[in-house]
Amino acid sequence: MGLLGLLVGYPFFAVAGYWIIELFSGNAFDRSVEASMMAVFAIGPLGAIIGLVAGMIIGGKKQALGGQKQALGGKKQALKTPSATKDI
């Protein structure tokens, strides 16, 4: 999930950052260059980090729940199997 968050976060934040800078920048000479450079090198990577962390948190909760289910299933199965000491 972390990789998915990273892959979604970068382009989402880069496009949003480009348009925000394009709208609010006071630079009239090279506004598009400023917007594209900030989007690619600053806002996009920030979005990738945010997406990575969000994906790890969301994915970690799902994995933790899956691990708890496996642990409980393993305990039930272990109780059903006969032990080696009873056969002796």
N, C-alpha and C positions, 0 to 999 in steps of 0.2 A: 504494500500500500504506500510505502514511503516513496518508491520510485514513481508511482502513478501521481502522487501529490506533487512531486518535483516536476514531472513532465507537464502537468496541467498548470501549476502555479507560475512557472516562468512565462509562458506566452500570455496568460491572462493578465498578469501584472505588467508585462512589457507593453501590451497594447493599451491597457488602461493608463499607464504612466505616460505613454506617448501622447495620448489625447489630452490628458490633464495639463501637461507641459505646453502642448500646442495651444491650448485655450488660454492659459494664464501667464504665459511668459511675456515679459516686457521687452524681450529682445526682438527687434523688428528685422534686423539684417539677416540673421541665419537661424531663425526660430525652428525650422524643420530639422536642421543639423543638430541643434541643441536637444530637441525632443528625441530624435532617434538615438543619439549617443547616450543620453540619460536612461532611455528605455532599455537599451541593450546592455549597458555596462553597470547600471546602478539599480534601477527599479526591477528589472527582470530577475537578476540574481537574488535580490531581496525576496521577491515573490517565490522563487524556487526554494529558498530556505524555509519560508513560511509554509509552503505546500509540503515540503519534506517533513517538517515537524508535525503538521496536521495529519499527514498520512501515517506517520509512525504512531501517533496517539490513537487514531481511529483503528489502524491495523493491529496495534498492540492490544486493544480491548477485545477485538475479535479473536486473536490468537490466545489470549488469556482465558477467554470463555471456552474455546475449543480444547485447550489443555486441561481445564478443570473437568470437562465432560469425559475426556479420555482417562483421566486419573480415577474418576468415580467408576467408570466402566471397567477399568482394570481391577479395582478392588472387588467389585462384584464377581468378576470372573475368577479371581484368585480364591474367593471363598467357595466357589462351586467345584474347583478342581481338588481331587484328593491329595493329601500330602504324602510324601515319600515315607514318613515314619509309620504310617498306618499299615503299609504293605509288609513291613518287617515282622 
